[in-house]
Amino acid sequence: MNAISKNSVILGGLMILSLGGCSHADSRQISLYNSCSDPSTATAVNDRYFVAGDDEHNILRVYSVDGLPDPVFSLDMTGFLKADAEHPEADIEASARIGPRIYWITSHGRNKDGKIRSSRYRLFATDIQITDPNQSPQIVPAGKSCCTLVADMLASPQLSKLKLQEVTRLQEQLSKKQQAQLAPKKKGLNIEGLAVGPDGKSLWIGLRNPLYSDASGKSRAIVIPLMNPAQVVEKGEKALFDEPILLDLEGRSIRSIDYQDNQRQYWITSGSVGSQMDFAVFLYRPESRNLTLCKVDFPADFTPEGVFCLPGRQMIYFISDDGTIPKEVQSPTDCLDGQLLPNKYCPNKFLVDIEKRTFRVFQLSHL
């Protein structure tokens, strides 16, 4: 934490900081997990396990917060998603749980060059299966994968003021220069957040790009309420939306969002639309529309791509995309061809042995 404020108190040997409604015990722990380097989202399975999605691969992995760092269960979603054979990466970015079901959403954005990749336009679901309370949980695909979410957004009168046609332009013939401008970190659509709505039935979709500029020119982050997710994945019905929610995240957009049900509040990790390391954490209470900046001291190389809460635990969990972290290797052959760094280290995401790839979870006590 940063410098001690005059509102700080000591409780049980822990420093408690009151930061405009964000009270944290300065008791932090960083855990290391294996077999994944680019996690983009994680969601609680129960009070002990979480499932992580990766924006580089289509594999979902279940981990224990109290156990070993290896996944206890893995599920490759490529076949279920009917991914394009040449470009199968779905770019999974966010997830949210409603009852025994976990919804997942991909970026719905073009690739880094602004090219359309059909695999990146998916909303899908998995169901949690616990057949034996003494065994680790599993997940199975549920319903059908939806690939028409953007089309439904563009047709929705509730979302017309967002002018999403300008950041998608899916049916237009564009030059390479025009395509490049629609890359997710430039001027193209990019979804990175998903959370259950306060009603327990809808989903809140958080956008990294675009931001919404009001009449004063102030930029606000966009949350789009999806009102019928169950009908979309179970019956293939058209997605229905409510009016967008616009949040002042001090010029930042949404990188992840999770609803803490027992506190009736959202934890939001925010950052820049582009590649700048400008992260901040906010608490949002929808009933009062109160938005509070929380001071969280992440390690300098920590890239918070996801946030989740476990039921019954006074902890907030942040996951880091550690794909570019350099790893020491015993031999150049341990690194994918052409990816070895001049210092003979290998970027985490390019380790040949996937099981040696790692990511971190930052645990923060919350009172």
C-alpha positions in Angstrom: 0.0 0.0 0.0 1.0 3.6 -0.3 1.7 6.1 2.5 -0.4 5.7 5.6 -3.4 8.0 5.7 -4.8 9.7 8.8 -7.8 7.4 8.5 -5.6 4.3 8.9 -6.1 2.0 11.9 -4.3 -1.2 13.1 -6.4 -4.3 13.5 -4.9 -7.7 14.5 -1.5 -6.6 13.3 -2.7 -5.7 9.8 -2.7 -2.2 8.4 -6.3 -1.2 7.4 -6.5 1.7 5.0 -9.8 3.5 4.4 -9.7 4.8 0.9 -13.0 6.4 0.0 -14.9 3.2 0.8 -12.2 0.7 -0.2 -10.9 -0.9 3.0 -8.1 -3.4 2.6 -6.0 -5.4 5.0 -2.5 -5.0 3.8 -2.0 -8.7 3.7 -1.0 -9.6 0.2 0.0 -12.9 -1.3 1.1 -13.8 -4.8 0.6 -17.4 -5.9 2.2 -19.0 -9.0 0.2 -21.4 -11.3 1.4 -23.6 -14.1 0.4 -24.5 -17.7 -0.8 -21.1 -18.8 1.0 -17.8 -19.4 -1.6 -15.5 -20.8 -4.7 -15.8 -18.6 -7.3 -13.2 -19.5 -10.1 -14.1 -17.1 -11.0 -16.3 -14.1 -14.2 -17.1 -12.4 -15.0 -18.9 -9.1 -16.2 -22.5 -9.5 -16.9 -22.8 -5.7 -15.2 -21.6 -2.5 -11.9 -23.4 -3.4 -11.6 -23.6 -7.1 -11.5 -21.2 -10.0 -11.4 -21.7 -13.8 -9.1 -19.6 -16.0 -9.4 -18.7 -19.7 -6.5 -17.8 -21.9 -6.6 -15.3 -24.8 -3.8 -17.2 -26.7 -5.4 -20.7 -26.5 -9.0 -22.1 -26.3 -8.3 -24.2 -23.3 -10.1 -23.6 -20.0 -8.3 -24.8 -16.8 -9.5 -25.4 -13.3 -7.2 -24.6 -10.4 -7.3 -24.8 -6.6 -6.5 -21.7 -4.5 -5.4 -24.0 -1.7 -3.7 -26.8 -3.6 -0.9 -27.5 -6.0 -0.1 -25.0 -8.8 -1.0 -27.5 -11.6 -4.5 -27.5 -13.1 -6.8 -30.1 -11.8 -8.9 -30.2 -15.0 -8.6 -28.9 -18.5 -11.1 -28.6 -21.4 -10.2 -27.6 -25.0 -13.2 -25.7 -26.4 -11.9 -25.4 -30.0 -14.3 -28.1 -31.4 -17.3 -26.8 -29.5 -16.6 -23.2 -30.7 -16.3 -24.4 -34.3 -13.2 -22.3 -34.6 -11.7 -21.6 -38.0 -9.1 -24.2 -38.9 -6.5 -21.7 -40.1 -7.0 -19.2 -37.3 -8.5 -21.1 -34.4 -7.6 -18.7 -31.6 -10.9 -17.5 -30.1 -9.3 -14.7 -28.0 -11.2 -15.6 -24.8 -11.3 -12.4 -22.7 -13.9 -12.6 -19.9 -16.2 -14.9 -17.9 -19.0 -14.7 -15.4 -21.0 -17.2 -13.4 -24.7 -17.4 -13.0 -25.7 -20.4 -10.8 -24.0 -23.5 -12.0 -23.3 -22.0 -15.4 -20.2 -19.9 -16.5 -20.5 -17.7 -19.5 -17.5 -16.8 -21.6 -17.0 -14.0 -24.1 -14.3 -13.4 -26.7 -12.9 -10.1 -27.7 -15.3 -9.7 -30.7 -12.4 -7.7 -32.2 -10.2 -7.9 -35.2 -6.6 -9.2 -34.9 -3.6 -6.9 -34.2 -3.4 -6.0 -37.9 -7.1 -5.2 -38.1 -8.0 -8.4 -40.0 -11.3 -10.1 -39.3 -10.9 -13.5 -37.7 -14.3 -15.3 -37.4 -13.1 -17.4 -34.4 -13.0 -14.2 -32.3 -16.7 -13.6 -32.3 -18.1 -16.0 -29.7 -20.4 -16.0 -26.6 -20.6 -19.4 -25.0 -21.2 -21.3 -21.8 -20.0 -24.1 -19.7 -21.7 -25.9 -16.8 -20.0 -26.9 -13.5 -20.2 -30.6 -12.7 -19.4 -31.9 -9.2 -20.1 -35.6 -9.0 -18.1 -36.3 -5.9 -17.5 -33.6 -3.2 -14.2 -35.2 -2.5 -13.0 -34.8 -6.1 -12.1 -31.6 -8.0 -14.9 -30.1 -10.1 -15.2 -30.3 -13.8 -16.8 -28.1 -16.5 -18.7 -29.2 -19.6 -19.9 -27.2 -22.7 -23.5 -26.0 -22.5 -26.0 -25.0 -25.2 -24.6 -23.6 -28.4 -21.9 -21.1 -29.2 -23.3 -17.7 -30.3 -21.5 -15.9 -33.1 -24.0 -13.1 -33.8 -23.6 -10.9 -30.8 -22.1 -7.9 -32.7 -24.9 -8.1 -35.3 -27.4 -8.0 -32.5 -25.6 -5.0 -30.9 -25.6 -3.1 -34.1 -29.4 -3.7 -34.5 -30.3 -2.7 -31.0 -31.9 0.7 -30.6 -30.8 0.8 -26.9 -27.1 0.9 -28.1 -27.4 3.3 -31.0 -25.7 6.2 -29.3 -22.6 4.1 -29.0 -22.1 4.2 -32.7 -20.6 0.7 -32.8 -20.8 0.5 -36.5 -17.8 2.9 -36.6 -15.6 0.5 -34.6 -16.7 -2.7 -36.4 -17.3 -2.0 -40.2 -17.6 -5.7 -40.7 -19.4 -5.6 -44.1 -17.3 -2.9 -45.7 -14.4 -3.2 -48.1 -11.5 -1.5 -46.4 -7.9 -0.7 -47.4 -5.1 -2.2 -45.3 -4.6 1.2 -43.7 -8.3 1.4 -42.8 -8.2 -2.2 -41.4 -5.1 -1.4 -39.3 -7.0 1.5 -37.6 -9.7 -1.0 -36.5 -7.2 -3.1 -34.5 -8.5 -3.7 -30.9 -5.9 -1.4 -29.3 -6.5 1.4 -31.8 -10.0 2.2 -32.9 -11.7 -1.2 -33.1 -14.2 -3.0 -30.9 -12.6 -4.9 -28.0 -14.5 -6.7 -25.2 -12.6 -7.6 -22.1 -15.1 -7.7 -19.2 -18.0 -9.8 -18.2 -20.0 -10.0 -15.0 -23.4 -11.1 -13.7 -25.9 -8.2 -13.5 -27.4 -7.2 -10.2 -30.6 -9.1 -11.0 -28.7 -12.4 -11.1 -29.9 -13.2 -14.6 -28.4 -10.7 -17.0 -24.7 -10.2 -18.0 -22.7 -6.9 -18.0 -20.4 -6.7 -20.9 -17.4 -4.4 -20.3 -15.6 -2.8 -23.3 -11.9 -2.0 -23.4 -12.6 -0.2 -26.7 -14.2 2.1 -27.6 -14.7 4.7 -24.8 -17.8 6.9 -25.0 -17.3 10.7 -25.3 -20.2 12.8 -23.9 -21.1 16.3 -25.0 -18.3 17.8 -22.8 -15.7 15.5 -24.4 -15.2 13.5 -21.3 -14.4 9.8 -22.0 -16.3 7.1 -20.1 -16.0 3.3 -20.0 -18.9 1.4 -21.5 -20.9 -1.5 -19.9 -23.5 -3.1 -22.0 -26.3 -5.1 -20.2 -27.2 -8.4 -22.0 -30.6 -9.2 -20.7 -31.2 -12.8 -22.0 -27.9 -14.7 -22.0 -29.6 -18.1 -21.1 -31.9 -17.8 -24.1 -29.1 -16.8 -26.4 -26.9 -19.9 -25.6 -29.7 -22.4 -25.1 -32.1 -21.5 -27.8 -30.1 -19.3 -30.2 -32.4 -16.4 -29.6 -31.5 -12.8 -30.6 -29.5 -11.0 -27.9 -31.5 -8.3 -26.2 -29.8 -5.3 -24.5 -30.6 -2.6 -22.0 -29.3 1.0 -22.0 -25.5 1.1 -21.6 -23.9 2.1 -18.3 -21.2 4.8 -18.6 -18.5 4.9 -16.0 -15.9 7.6 -15.3 -12.8 5.6 -14.8 -10.5 8.6 -15.2 -10.0 8.1 -18.9 -9.5 4.3 -18.6 -11.5 1.5 -20.0 -12.6 -1.9 -18.6 -10.1 -4.7 -18.4 -12.1 -7.0 -16.1 -15.1 -6.8 -13.9 -16.6 -9.1 -11.2 -19.7 -8.8 -9.0 -19.2 -9.4 -5.3 -22.7 -10.6 -4.4 -22.5 -10.4 -0.6 -21.4 -6.7 -0.8 -23.6 -5.9 -3.8 -20.7 -4.2 -5.6 -18.5 -4.6 -8.6 -14.7 -4.8 -8.7 -13.4 -3.3 -11.9 -9.8 -3.5 -13.2 -9.3 -0.7 -15.7 -6.5 0.3 -18.0 -5.7 2.1 -21.3 -7.3 1.3 -24.6 -3.8 0.8 -26.0 -0.8 -0.9 -24.6 0.2 1.5 -21.9 0.7 0.1 -18.3 -1.9 2.4 -16.7 -3.9 0.2 -14.4 -6.4 1.2 -11.7 -9.0 -0.7 -9.6 -12.4 0.7 -8.9 -15.4 -0.3 -6.8 -18.8 0.3 -8.2 -22.1 0.1 -6.3 -25.0 0.1 -8.8 -27.7 0.9 -6.3 -26.1 4.2 -5.3 -24.0 4.6 -8.6 -21.1 5.2 -6.3 -17.7 4.7 -8.0 -14.5 4.6 -5.9 -10.9 4.4 -6.8 -9.0 1.8 -4.8 -5.3 2.0 -4.1 -3.7 -1.4 -5.0 0.0 -1.8 -5.2 0.6 -4.4 -7.9 4.2 -5.5 -8.6 5.7 -3.4 -11.4 5.5 -6.3 -13.9 2.0 -7.4 -12.9 -0.6 -7.1 -15.7 -4.0 -7.5 -14.1 -6.2 -9.0 -16.8 -8.9 -10.6 -14.5 -10.5 -10.2 -11.1 -12.6 -12.7 -9.3 -14.1 -13.4 -5.8 -14.6 -16.7 -4.1 -17.8 -17.2 -2.1 -17.3 -17.0 1.6 -13.8 -15.6 1.4 -12.7 -12.1 2.3 -10.3 -12.0 -0.6 -10.1 -10.4 -4.0 -8.1 -12.3 -6.6 -6.3 -10.6 -9.5 -4.7 -12.6 -12.3 -1.8 -11.4 -14.4 -1.1 -11.9 -18.1 2.6 -13.0 -17.8 3.2 -14.0 -21.4 6.1 -11.6 -21.9 7.8 -12.3 -18.6 11.4 -13.6 -19.5 12.1 -17.2 -18.3 15.5 -18.8 -17.9 16.0 -21.8 -20.1 18.5 -24.7 -20.0 18.8 -24.8 -23.8 17.7 -22.7 -26.8 15.5 -25.6 -27.8 13.4 -25.0 -24.8 12.1 -21.8 -26.6 10.1 -21.7 -29.8 12.1 -21.1 -32.9 13.1 -17.4 -33.4 11.8 -16.3 -30.0 14.9 -16.6 -27.8 15.9 -13.3 -26.4 19.5 -11.9 -26.8 20.1 -12.5 -23.0 19.3 -16.2 -23.7 16.0 -16.0 -21.8 12.7 -17.0 -23.4 9.4 -15.1 -23.1 7.0 -17.1 -20.9 4.5 -17.6 -23.7 7.1 -19.1 -26.1 8.3 -21.9 -23.8 8.1 -25.2 -25.8 6.8 -27.1 -22.7 3.4 -25.6 -22.0 3.5 -27.0 -18.5 6.4 -24.8 -17.7 4.5 -21.6 -18.6 3.2 -19.8 -15.5 1.0 -17.0 -14.3 0.4 -15.2 -11.0 -2.6 -14.5 -8.8 -2.4 -11.5 -6.5 -4.6 -12.0 -3.4 -5.8 -9.0 -1.6 -7.6 -9.1 1.8 -10.8 -7.1 1.7 -12.8 -6.2 4.8 
